[in-house]
Amino acid sequence: MKEMIEKARYSLTKNILELTIPELLEDDEKIIDLKEFGYSPYDIIEMLQELGWEYELLDENGWEQDTTYLLTHDMYKKQLILSYSGFYWTMHLQVKD
């Protein structure tokens, strides 16, 4: 039962991302706080890949564990940025400037 609940939660989160990303792409000022979903950056990237987004590592640093990924999709001209801090535990998705 626990496994079924986790699969449903994962699917729901991926669906929320799928519905939210077009809104994000329309408003360059909007930022999605991904920490609220309770998933790791790896899990979020996996969901985004399942939605057709490709990523490349842009930047990471040392002790603060700040990391930034550039996300691209064949259907969209705009790119997204996934950024997170392992030290402060923040994770955001936004349109690249």
Secondary structure, DSSP 4 states (H G I P E B T S, - for coil): -HHHHHHHHHHHHHHHHHHHHHHHHH-TT-EEEGGGGT--HHHHHHHHHHTT-EEEEEEE-STT-EEEEEEE-TT-SS-EEEEEETTTTEEEEEE--
